[in-house]
């Protein structure tokens, strides 16, 4: 049985042009029964072309944003807006920066859709330090949540 893996692009962080690079797909190409579905335009903001990705793996297909979310597994470098998360398939796996503590709406969607989540921001190396880290983004979201709490 094949597993489908969707790769939507980040859209809610103005000027943020992070996507996984073709070398990741070349690395993951070794896995059998896996198909990769990249959102149309994936990698272009980094200077990559559709052909760069297709050369990395013949398991890649370019699809609409909606279709890139509706897969067995979805991987995106930053958590998108809650309305985008609604496109995730119920019971699917979701791998991203989750920052559970500062995103109550995201936690609600995860629970309601019964998602199996993997939080990049909780993965640490042997030294106990985070492997994936965006200190500015983390601090900004925490400050935003604190200001909202103070407003109440």
Chimera marker file (.cmm) of the C-alpha trace (Angstrom):
<marker_set name="trace">
<marker id="1" x="0.000" y="0.000" z="0.000" r="1" g="1" b="0" radius="0.5"/>
<marker id="2" x="1.389" y="3.400" z="-0.988" r="1" g="1" b="0" radius="0.5"/>
<marker id="3" x="1.717" y="6.341" z="1.375" r="1" g="1" b="0" radius="0.5"/>
<marker id="4" x="1.058" y="9.789" z="-0.019" r="1" g="1" b="0" radius="0.5"/>
<marker id="5" x="3.063" y="12.709" z="1.353" r="1" g="1" b="0" radius="0.5"/>
<marker id="6" x="1.941" y="16.290" z="0.703" r="1" g="1" b="0" radius="0.5"/>
<marker id="7" x="4.199" y="19.329" z="0.702" r="1" g="1" b="0" radius="0.5"/>
<marker id="8" x="2.229" y="22.602" z="0.749" r="1" g="1" b="0" radius="0.5"/>
<marker id="9" x="4.053" y="25.941" z="0.639" r="1" g="1" b="0" radius="0.5"/>
<marker id="10" x="4.250" y="28.457" z="3.493" r="1" g="1" b="0" radius="0.5"/>
<marker id="11" x="1.974" y="31.405" z="2.760" r="1" g="1" b="0" radius="0.5"/>
<marker id="12" x="1.189" y="33.032" z="6.085" r="1" g="1" b="0" radius="0.5"/>
<marker id="13" x="4.675" y="34.410" z="6.802" r="1" g="1" b="0" radius="0.5"/>
<marker id="14" x="5.300" y="37.302" z="4.424" r="1" g="1" b="0" radius="0.5"/>
<marker id="15" x="8.671" y="37.049" z="2.747" r="1" g="1" b="0" radius="0.5"/>
<marker id="16" x="9.370" y="33.601" z="4.192" r="1" g="1" b="0" radius="0.5"/>
<marker id="17" x="10.524" y="31.429" z="1.351" r="1" g="1" b="0" radius="0.5"/>
<marker id="18" x="11.257" y="28.127" z="3.052" r="1" g="1" b="0" radius="0.5"/>
<marker id="19" x="10.546" y="24.894" z="1.216" r="1" g="1" b="0" radius="0.5"/>
<marker id="20" x="12.313" y="21.559" z="1.346" r="1" g="1" b="0" radius="0.5"/>
<marker id="21" x="15.063" y="21.399" z="-1.279" r="1" g="1" b="0" radius="0.5"/>
<marker id="22" x="15.318" y="18.784" z="-4.050" r="1" g="1" b="0" radius="0.5"/>
<marker id="23" x="18.103" y="16.924" z="-2.221" r="1" g="1" b="0" radius="0.5"/>
<marker id="24" x="15.625" y="15.890" z="0.481" r="1" g="1" b="0" radius="0.5"/>
<marker id="25" x="13.446" y="14.224" z="-2.144" r="1" g="1" b="0" radius="0.5"/>
<marker id="26" x="16.486" y="12.522" z="-3.672" r="1" g="1" b="0" radius="0.5"/>
<marker id="27" x="17.239" y="11.154" z="-0.190" r="1" g="1" b="0" radius="0.5"/>
<marker id="28" x="13.637" y="10.039" z="0.420" r="1" g="1" b="0" radius="0.5"/>
<marker id="29" x="13.369" y="8.463" z="-3.028" r="1" g="1" b="0" radius="0.5"/>
<marker id="30" x="14.871" y="5.284" z="-1.524" r="1" g="1" b="0" radius="0.5"/>
<marker id="31" x="11.632" y="4.554" z="0.338" r="1" g="1" b="0" radius="0.5"/>
<marker id="32" x="9.315" y="2.186" z="-1.492" r="1" g="1" b="0" radius="0.5"/>
<marker id="33" x="5.580" y="2.775" z="-1.853" r="1" g="1" b="0" radius="0.5"/>
<marker id="34" x="5.804" y="6.507" z="-1.139" r="1" g="1" b="0" radius="0.5"/>
<marker id="35" x="4.579" y="9.259" z="-3.456" r="1" g="1" b="0" radius="0.5"/>
<marker id="36" x="5.330" y="12.978" z="-3.018" r="1" g="1" b="0" radius="0.5"/>
<marker id="37" x="2.752" y="15.662" z="-3.851" r="1" g="1" b="0" radius="0.5"/>
<marker id="38" x="4.220" y="19.168" z="-3.982" r="1" g="1" b="0" radius="0.5"/>
<marker id="39" x="2.074" y="22.271" z="-4.275" r="1" g="1" b="0" radius="0.5"/>
<marker id="40" x="2.408" y="23.984" z="-7.671" r="1" g="1" b="0" radius="0.5"/>
<marker id="41" x="5.271" y="26.489" z="-7.457" r="1" g="1" b="0" radius="0.5"/>
<marker id="42" x="7.045" y="24.586" z="-4.684" r="1" g="1" b="0" radius="0.5"/>
<marker id="43" x="10.701" y="25.669" z="-4.373" r="1" g="1" b="0" radius="0.5"/>
<marker id="44" x="10.438" y="28.457" z="-6.951" r="1" g="1" b="0" radius="0.5"/>
<marker id="45" x="10.955" y="31.181" z="-4.305" r="1" g="1" b="0" radius="0.5"/>
<marker id="46" x="14.288" y="29.491" z="-3.556" r="1" g="1" b="0" radius="0.5"/>
<marker id="47" x="15.272" y="29.468" z="-7.228" r="1" g="1" b="0" radius="0.5"/>
<marker id="48" x="14.433" y="25.815" z="-7.924" r="1" g="1" b="0" radius="0.5"/>
<marker id="49" x="12.380" y="24.661" z="-10.874" r="1" g="1" b="0" radius="0.5"/>
<marker id="50" x="9.830" y="21.911" z="-11.249" r="1" g="1" b="0" radius="0.5"/>
<marker id="51" x="12.485" y="20.053" z="-13.264" r="1" g="1" b="0" radius="0.5"/>
<marker id="52" x="14.976" y="20.250" z="-10.350" r="1" g="1" b="0" radius="0.5"/>
<marker id="53" x="12.493" y="18.355" z="-8.185" r="1" g="1" b="0" radius="0.5"/>
<marker id="54" x="11.512" y="15.896" z="-10.909" r="1" g="1" b="0" radius="0.5"/>
<marker id="55" x="15.206" y="15.022" z="-11.412" r="1" g="1" b="0" radius="0.5"/>
<marker id="56" x="15.527" y="14.352" z="-7.674" r="1" g="1" b="0" radius="0.5"/>
<marker id="57" x="12.705" y="11.795" z="-7.654" r="1" g="1" b="0" radius="0.5"/>
<marker id="58" x="10.330" y="10.339" z="-10.201" r="1" g="1" b="0" radius="0.5"/>
<marker id="59" x="7.816" y="9.927" z="-7.348" r="1" g="1" b="0" radius="0.5"/>
<marker id="60" x="7.043" y="13.672" z="-7.335" r="1" g="1" b="0" radius="0.5"/>
<marker id="61" x="3.790" y="15.117" z="-8.628" r="1" g="1" b="0" radius="0.5"/>
<marker id="62" x="2.827" y="18.809" z="-8.605" r="1" g="1" b="0" radius="0.5"/>
<marker id="63" x="-0.735" y="19.440" z="-7.433" r="1" g="1" b="0" radius="0.5"/>
<marker id="64" x="-3.075" y="22.160" z="-6.145" r="1" g="1" b="0" radius="0.5"/>
<marker id="65" x="-2.679" y="23.543" z="-2.620" r="1" g="1" b="0" radius="0.5"/>
<marker id="66" x="-5.803" y="21.710" z="-1.498" r="1" g="1" b="0" radius="0.5"/>
<marker id="67" x="-4.550" y="18.397" z="-2.853" r="1" g="1" b="0" radius="0.5"/>
<marker id="68" x="-1.132" y="18.841" z="-1.198" r="1" g="1" b="0" radius="0.5"/>
<marker id="69" x="-2.880" y="18.975" z="2.209" r="1" g="1" b="0" radius="0.5"/>
<marker id="70" x="-5.184" y="16.000" z="1.576" r="1" g="1" b="0" radius="0.5"/>
<marker id="71" x="-2.567" y="13.233" z="1.934" r="1" g="1" b="0" radius="0.5"/>
<marker id="72" x="-1.658" y="10.450" z="4.365" r="1" g="1" b="0" radius="0.5"/>
<marker id="73" x="1.236" y="12.585" z="5.629" r="1" g="1" b="0" radius="0.5"/>
<marker id="74" x="1.659" y="16.357" z="5.306" r="1" g="1" b="0" radius="0.5"/>
<marker id="75" x="5.000" y="18.084" z="5.818" r="1" g="1" b="0" radius="0.5"/>
<marker id="76" x="5.414" y="21.865" z="5.929" r="1" g="1" b="0" radius="0.5"/>
<marker id="77" x="8.168" y="23.921" z="7.509" r="1" g="1" b="0" radius="0.5"/>
<marker id="78" x="5.889" y="26.318" z="9.384" r="1" g="1" b="0" radius="0.5"/>
<marker id="79" x="2.408" y="25.778" z="10.727" r="1" g="1" b="0" radius="0.5"/>
<marker id="80" x="-0.122" y="27.332" z="8.324" r="1" g="1" b="0" radius="0.5"/>
<marker id="81" x="-3.299" y="29.181" z="9.257" r="1" g="1" b="0" radius="0.5"/>
<marker id="82" x="-6.073" y="27.173" z="10.975" r="1" g="1" b="0" radius="0.5"/>
<marker id="83" x="-8.286" y="27.339" z="7.861" r="1" g="1" b="0" radius="0.5"/>
<marker id="84" x="-5.528" y="25.589" z="5.883" r="1" g="1" b="0" radius="0.5"/>
<marker id="85" x="-5.298" y="22.882" z="8.548" r="1" g="1" b="0" radius="0.5"/>
<marker id="86" x="-8.939" y="22.084" z="7.905" r="1" g="1" b="0" radius="0.5"/>
<marker id="87" x="-7.769" y="20.634" z="4.561" r="1" g="1" b="0" radius="0.5"/>
<marker id="88" x="-5.747" y="17.929" z="6.352" r="1" g="1" b="0" radius="0.5"/>
<marker id="89" x="-7.231" y="14.476" z="5.999" r="1" g="1" b="0" radius="0.5"/>
<marker id="90" x="-8.802" y="13.262" z="9.254" r="1" g="1" b="0" radius="0.5"/>
<marker id="91" x="-6.508" y="10.781" z="10.991" r="1" g="1" b="0" radius="0.5"/>
<marker id="92" x="-3.519" y="11.709" z="8.839" r="1" g="1" b="0" radius="0.5"/>
<marker id="93" x="0.021" y="12.423" z="10.006" r="1" g="1" b="0" radius="0.5"/>
<marker id="94" x="1.271" y="15.995" z="10.236" r="1" g="1" b="0" radius="0.5"/>
<marker id="95" x="4.924" y="17.080" z="10.539" r="1" g="1" b="0" radius="0.5"/>
<marker id="96" x="5.705" y="20.772" z="11.125" r="1" g="1" b="0" radius="0.5"/>
<marker id="97" x="6.721" y="23.399" z="13.683" r="1" g="1" b="0" radius="0.5"/>
<marker id="98" x="3.727" y="23.091" z="16.013" r="1" g="1" b="0" radius="0.5"/>
<marker id="99" x="4.563" y="25.253" z="19.044" r="1" g="1" b="0" radius="0.5"/>
<marker id="100" x="1.679" y="23.672" z="20.943" r="1" g="1" b="0" radius="0.5"/>
<marker id="101" x="1.866" y="26.049" z="23.905" r="1" g="1" b="0" radius="0.5"/>
<marker id="102" x="1.132" y="29.187" z="21.865" r="1" g="1" b="0" radius="0.5"/>
<marker id="103" x="-1.408" y="27.840" z="19.386" r="1" g="1" b="0" radius="0.5"/>
<marker id="104" x="-4.645" y="26.761" z="21.098" r="1" g="1" b="0" radius="0.5"/>
<marker id="105" x="-6.698" y="26.809" z="17.858" r="1" g="1" b="0" radius="0.5"/>
<marker id="106" x="-4.161" y="24.480" z="16.211" r="1" g="1" b="0" radius="0.5"/>
<marker id="107" x="-4.373" y="22.101" z="19.199" r="1" g="1" b="0" radius="0.5"/>
<marker id="108" x="-8.167" y="22.059" z="18.858" r="1" g="1" b="0" radius="0.5"/>
<marker id="109" x="-7.968" y="21.174" z="15.157" r="1" g="1" b="0" radius="0.5"/>
<marker id="110" x="-5.379" y="18.451" z="15.828" r="1" g="1" b="0" radius="0.5"/>
<marker id="111" x="-7.642" y="16.855" z="18.442" r="1" g="1" b="0" radius="0.5"/>
<marker id="112" x="-10.850" y="17.179" z="16.418" r="1" g="1" b="0" radius="0.5"/>
<marker id="113" x="-9.320" y="15.776" z="13.221" r="1" g="1" b="0" radius="0.5"/>
<marker id="114" x="-7.471" y="13.044" z="15.189" r="1" g="1" b="0" radius="0.5"/>
<marker id="115" x="-4.155" y="13.974" z="13.581" r="1" g="1" b="0" radius="0.5"/>
<marker id="116" x="-0.957" y="12.140" z="14.423" r="1" g="1" b="0" radius="0.5"/>
<marker id="117" x="1.490" y="15.002" z="14.878" r="1" g="1" b="0" radius="0.5"/>
<marker id="118" x="5.258" y="15.279" z="14.865" r="1" g="1" b="0" radius="0.5"/>
<marker id="119" x="6.500" y="18.640" z="16.131" r="1" g="1" b="0" radius="0.5"/>
<marker id="120" x="9.822" y="19.709" z="14.621" r="1" g="1" b="0" radius="0.5"/>
<marker id="121" x="10.226" y="22.155" z="17.498" r="1" g="1" b="0" radius="0.5"/>
<marker id="122" x="10.234" y="19.255" z="19.998" r="1" g="1" b="0" radius="0.5"/>
<marker id="123" x="12.927" y="17.190" z="18.264" r="1" g="1" b="0" radius="0.5"/>
<marker id="124" x="16.253" y="17.472" z="20.080" r="1" g="1" b="0" radius="0.5"/>
<marker id="125" x="19.718" y="16.131" z="19.415" r="1" g="1" b="0" radius="0.5"/>
<marker id="126" x="21.929" y="14.157" z="21.770" r="1" g="1" b="0" radius="0.5"/>
<marker id="127" x="22.950" y="17.419" z="23.435" r="1" g="1" b="0" radius="0.5"/>
<marker id="128" x="19.321" y="18.174" z="24.332" r="1" g="1" b="0" radius="0.5"/>
<marker id="129" x="19.137" y="21.188" z="21.983" r="1" g="1" b="0" radius="0.5"/>
<marker id="130" x="16.466" y="21.594" z="19.322" r="1" g="1" b="0" radius="0.5"/>
<marker id="131" x="17.494" y="20.456" z="15.849" r="1" g="1" b="0" radius="0.5"/>
<marker id="132" x="14.905" y="22.604" z="14.025" r="1" g="1" b="0" radius="0.5"/>
<marker id="133" x="14.709" y="26.098" z="15.497" r="1" g="1" b="0" radius="0.5"/>
<marker id="134" x="13.334" y="29.542" z="14.647" r="1" g="1" b="0" radius="0.5"/>
<marker id="135" x="13.932" y="31.608" z="17.763" r="1" g="1" b="0" radius="0.5"/>
<marker id="136" x="12.405" y="34.818" z="16.348" r="1" g="1" b="0" radius="0.5"/>
<marker id="137" x="9.197" y="33.077" z="15.282" r="1" g="1" b="0" radius="0.5"/>
<marker id="138" x="8.893" y="31.257" z="18.582" r="1" g="1" b="0" radius="0.5"/>
<marker id="139" x="9.458" y="34.416" z="20.603" r="1" g="1" b="0" radius="0.5"/>
<marker id="140" x="7.041" y="36.423" z="18.452" r="1" g="1" b="0" radius="0.5"/>
<marker id="141" x="4.227" y="33.894" z="18.878" r="1" g="1" b="0" radius="0.5"/>
<marker id="142" x="4.810" y="33.644" z="22.624" r="1" g="1" b="0" radius="0.5"/>
<marker id="143" x="4.769" y="37.439" z="22.989" r="1" g="1" b="0" radius="0.5"/>
<marker id="144" x="1.622" y="37.657" z="20.877" r="1" g="1" b="0" radius="0.5"/>
<marker id="145" x="-0.119" y="35.075" z="23.053" r="1" g="1" b="0" radius="0.5"/>
<marker id="146" x="0.988" y="36.971" z="26.186" r="1" g="1" b="0" radius="0.5"/>
<marker id="147" x="-0.369" y="40.277" z="24.876" r="1" g="1" b="0" radius="0.5"/>
<marker id="148" x="-3.701" y="38.651" z="24.011" r="1" g="1" b="0" radius="0.5"/>
<marker id="149" x="-3.921" y="37.179" z="27.514" r="1" g="1" b="0" radius="0.5"/>
<marker id="150" x="-3.186" y="40.584" z="29.045" r="1" g="1" b="0" radius="0.5"/>
<marker id="151" x="-5.921" y="42.193" z="26.930" r="1" g="1" b="0" radius="0.5"/>
<marker id="152" x="-8.467" y="39.864" z="28.520" r="1" g="1" b="0" radius="0.5"/>
<link id1="1" id2="2" r="1" g="1" b="0" radius="0.2"/>
<link id1="2" id2="3" r="1" g="1" b="0" radius="0.2"/>
<link id1="3" id2="4" r="1" g="1" b="0" radius="0.2"/>
<link id1="4" id2="5" r="1" g="1" b="0" radius="0.2"/>
<link id1="5" id2="6" r="1" g="1" b="0" radius="0.2"/>
<link id1="6" id2="7" r="1" g="1" b="0" radius="0.2"/>
<link id1="7" id2="8" r="1" g="1" b="0" radius="0.2"/>
<link id1="8" id2="9" r="1" g="1" b="0" radius="0.2"/>
<link id1="9" id2="10" r="1" g="1" b="0" radius="0.2"/>
<link id1="10" id2="11" r="1" g="1" b="0" radius="0.2"/>
<link id1="11" id2="12" r="1" g="1" b="0" radius="0.2"/>
<link id1="12" id2="13" r="1" g="1" b="0" radius="0.2"/>
<link id1="13" id2="14" r="1" g="1" b="0" radius="0.2"/>
<link id1="14" id2="15" r="1" g="1" b="0" radius="0.2"/>
<link id1="15" id2="16" r="1" g="1" b="0" radius="0.2"/>
<link id1="16" id2="17" r="1" g="1" b="0" radius="0.2"/>
<link id1="17" id2="18" r="1" g="1" b="0" radius="0.2"/>
<link id1="18" id2="19" r="1" g="1" b="0" radius="0.2"/>
<link id1="19" id2="20" r="1" g="1" b="0" radius="0.2"/>
<link id1="20" id2="21" r="1" g="1" b="0" radius="0.2"/>
<link id1="21" id2="22" r="1" g="1" b="0" radius="0.2"/>
<link id1="22" id2="23" r="1" g="1" b="0" radius="0.2"/>
<link id1="23" id2="24" r="1" g="1" b="0" radius="0.2"/>
<link id1="24" id2="25" r="1" g="1" b="0" radius="0.2"/>
<link id1="25" id2="26" r="1" g="1" b="0" radius="0.2"/>
<link id1="26" id2="27" r="1" g="1" b="0" radius="0.2"/>
<link id1="27" id2="28" r="1" g="1" b="0" radius="0.2"/>
<link id1="28" id2="29" r="1" g="1" b="0" radius="0.2"/>
<link id1="29" id2="30" r="1" g="1" b="0" radius="0.2"/>
<link id1="30" id2="31" r="1" g="1" b="0" radius="0.2"/>
<link id1="31" id2="32" r="1" g="1" b="0" radius="0.2"/>
<link id1="32" id2="33" r="1" g="1" b="0" radius="0.2"/>
<link id1="33" id2="34" r="1" g="1" b="0" radius="0.2"/>
<link id1="34" id2="35" r="1" g="1" b="0" radius="0.2"/>
<link id1="35" id2="36" r="1" g="1" b="0" radius="0.2"/>
<link id1="36" id2="37" r="1" g="1" b="0" radius="0.2"/>
<link id1="37" id2="38" r="1" g="1" b="0" radius="0.2"/>
<link id1="38" id2="39" r="1" g="1" b="0" radius="0.2"/>
<link id1="39" id2="40" r="1" g="1" b="0" radius="0.2"/>
<link id1="40" id2="41" r="1" g="1" b="0" radius="0.2"/>
<link id1="41" id2="42" r="1" g="1" b="0" radius="0.2"/>
<link id1="42" id2="43" r="1" g="1" b="0" radius="0.2"/>
<link id1="43" id2="44" r="1" g="1" b="0" radius="0.2"/>
<link id1="44" id2="45" r="1" g="1" b="0" radius="0.2"/>
<link id1="45" id2="46" r="1" g="1" b="0" radius="0.2"/>
<link id1="46" id2="47" r="1" g="1" b="0" radius="0.2"/>
<link id1="47" id2="48" r="1" g="1" b="0" radius="0.2"/>
<link id1="48" id2="49" r="1" g="1" b="0" radius="0.2"/>
<link id1="49" id2="50" r="1" g="1" b="0" radius="0.2"/>
<link id1="50" id2="51" r="1" g="1" b="0" radius="0.2"/>
<link id1="51" id2="52" r="1" g="1" b="0" radius="0.2"/>
<link id1="52" id2="53" r="1" g="1" b="0" radius="0.2"/>
<link id1="53" id2="54" r="1" g="1" b="0" radius="0.2"/>
<link id1="54" id2="55" r="1" g="1" b="0" radius="0.2"/>
<link id1="55" id2="56" r="1" g="1" b="0" radius="0.2"/>
<link id1="56" id2="57" r="1" g="1" b="0" radius="0.2"/>
<link id1="57" id2="58" r="1" g="1" b="0" radius="0.2"/>
<link id1="58" id2="59" r="1" g="1" b="0" radius="0.2"/>
<link id1="59" id2="60" r="1" g="1" b="0" radius="0.2"/>
<link id1="60" id2="61" r="1" g="1" b="0" radius="0.2"/>
<link id1="61" id2="62" r="1" g="1" b="0" radius="0.2"/>
<link id1="62" id2="63" r="1" g="1" b="0" radius="0.2"/>
<link id1="63" id2="64" r="1" g="1" b="0" radius="0.2"/>
<link id1="64" id2="65" r="1" g="1" b="0" radius="0.2"/>
<link id1="65" id2="66" r="1" g="1" b="0" radius="0.2"/>
<link id1="66" id2="67" r="1" g="1" b="0" radius="0.2"/>
<link id1="67" id2="68" r="1" g="1" b="0" radius="0.2"/>
<link id1="68" id2="69" r="1" g="1" b="0" radius="0.2"/>
<link id1="69" id2="70" r="1" g="1" b="0" radius="0.2"/>
<link id1="70" id2="71" r="1" g="1" b="0" radius="0.2"/>
<link id1="71" id2="72" r="1" g="1" b="0" radius="0.2"/>
<link id1="72" id2="73" r="1" g="1" b="0" radius="0.2"/>
<link id1="73" id2="74" r="1" g="1" b="0" radius="0.2"/>
<link id1="74" id2="75" r="1" g="1" b="0" radius="0.2"/>
<link id1="75" id2="76" r="1" g="1" b="0" radius="0.2"/>
<link id1="76" id2="77" r="1" g="1" b="0" radius="0.2"/>
<link id1="77" id2="78" r="1" g="1" b="0" radius="0.2"/>
<link id1="78" id2="79" r="1" g="1" b="0" radius="0.2"/>
<link id1="79" id2="80" r="1" g="1" b="0" radius="0.2"/>
<link id1="80" id2="81" r="1" g="1" b="0" radius="0.2"/>
<link id1="81" id2="82" r="1" g="1" b="0" radius="0.2"/>
<link id1="82" id2="83" r="1" g="1" b="0" radius="0.2"/>
<link id1="83" id2="84" r="1" g="1" b="0" radius="0.2"/>
<link id1="84" id2="85" r="1" g="1" b="0" radius="0.2"/>
<link id1="85" id2="86" r="1" g="1" b="0" radius="0.2"/>
<link id1="86" id2="87" r="1" g="1" b="0" radius="0.2"/>
<link id1="87" id2="88" r="1" g="1" b="0" radius="0.2"/>
<link id1="88" id2="89" r="1" g="1" b="0" radius="0.2"/>
<link id1="89" id2="90" r="1" g="1" b="0" radius="0.2"/>
<link id1="90" id2="91" r="1" g="1" b="0" radius="0.2"/>
<link id1="91" id2="92" r="1" g="1" b="0" radius="0.2"/>
<link id1="92" id2="93" r="1" g="1" b="0" radius="0.2"/>
<link id1="93" id2="94" r="1" g="1" b="0" radius="0.2"/>
<link id1="94" id2="95" r="1" g="1" b="0" radius="0.2"/>
<link id1="95" id2="96" r="1" g="1" b="0" radius="0.2"/>
<link id1="96" id2="97" r="1" g="1" b="0" radius="0.2"/>
<link id1="97" id2="98" r="1" g="1" b="0" radius="0.2"/>
<link id1="98" id2="99" r="1" g="1" b="0" radius="0.2"/>
<link id1="99" id2="100" r="1" g="1" b="0" radius="0.2"/>
<link id1="100" id2="101" r="1" g="1" b="0" radius="0.2"/>
<link id1="101" id2="102" r="1" g="1" b="0" radius="0.2"/>
<link id1="102" id2="103" r="1" g="1" b="0" radius="0.2"/>
<link id1="103" id2="104" r="1" g="1" b="0" radius="0.2"/>
<link id1="104" id2="105" r="1" g="1" b="0" radius="0.2"/>
<link id1="105" id2="106" r="1" g="1" b="0" radius="0.2"/>
<link id1="106" id2="107" r="1" g="1" b="0" radius="0.2"/>
<link id1="107" id2="108" r="1" g="1" b="0" radius="0.2"/>
<link id1="108" id2="109" r="1" g="1" b="0" radius="0.2"/>
<link id1="109" id2="110" r="1" g="1" b="0" radius="0.2"/>
<link id1="110" id2="111" r="1" g="1" b="0" radius="0.2"/>
<link id1="111" id2="112" r="1" g="1" b="0" radius="0.2"/>
<link id1="112" id2="113" r="1" g="1" b="0" radius="0.2"/>
<link id1="113" id2="114" r="1" g="1" b="0" radius="0.2"/>
<link id1="114" id2="115" r="1" g="1" b="0" radius="0.2"/>
<link id1="115" id2="116" r="1" g="1" b="0" radius="0.2"/>
<link id1="116" id2="117" r="1" g="1" b="0" radius="0.2"/>
<link id1="117" id2="118" r="1" g="1" b="0" radius="0.2"/>
<link id1="118" id2="119" r="1" g="1" b="0" radius="0.2"/>
<link id1="119" id2="120" r="1" g="1" b="0" radius="0.2"/>
<link id1="120" id2="121" r="1" g="1" b="0" radius="0.2"/>
<link id1="121" id2="122" r="1" g="1" b="0" radius="0.2"/>
<link id1="122" id2="123" r="1" g="1" b="0" radius="0.2"/>
<link id1="123" id2="124" r="1" g="1" b="0" radius="0.2"/>
<link id1="124" id2="125" r="1" g="1" b="0" radius="0.2"/>
<link id1="125" id2="126" r="1" g="1" b="0" radius="0.2"/>
<link id1="126" id2="127" r="1" g="1" b="0" radius="0.2"/>
<link id1="127" id2="128" r="1" g="1" b="0" radius="0.2"/>
<link id1="128" id2="129" r="1" g="1" b="0" radius="0.2"/>
<link id1="129" id2="130" r="1" g="1" b="0" radius="0.2"/>
<link id1="130" id2="131" r="1" g="1" b="0" radius="0.2"/>
<link id1="131" id2="132" r="1" g="1" b="0" radius="0.2"/>
<link id1="132" id2="133" r="1" g="1" b="0" radius="0.2"/>
<link id1="133" id2="134" r="1" g="1" b="0" radius="0.2"/>
<link id1="134" id2="135" r="1" g="1" b="0" radius="0.2"/>
<link id1="135" id2="136" r="1" g="1" b="0" radius="0.2"/>
<link id1="136" id2="137" r="1" g="1" b="0" radius="0.2"/>
<link id1="137" id2="138" r="1" g="1" b="0" radius="0.2"/>
<link id1="138" id2="139" r="1" g="1" b="0" radius="0.2"/>
<link id1="139" id2="140" r="1" g="1" b="0" radius="0.2"/>
<link id1="140" id2="141" r="1" g="1" b="0" radius="0.2"/>
<link id1="141" id2="142" r="1" g="1" b="0" radius="0.2"/>
<link id1="142" id2="143" r="1" g="1" b="0" radius="0.2"/>
<link id1="143" id2="144" r="1" g="1" b="0" radius="0.2"/>
<link id1="144" id2="145" r="1" g="1" b="0" radius="0.2"/>
<link id1="145" id2="146" r="1" g="1" b="0" radius="0.2"/>
<link id1="146" id2="147" r="1" g="1" b="0" radius="0.2"/>
<link id1="147" id2="148" r="1" g="1" b="0" radius="0.2"/>
<link id1="148" id2="149" r="1" g="1" b="0" radius="0.2"/>
<link id1="149" id2="150" r="1" g="1" b="0" radius="0.2"/>
<link id1="150" id2="151" r="1" g="1" b="0" radius="0.2"/>
<link id1="151" id2="152" r="1" g="1" b="0" radius="0.2"/>
</marker_set>
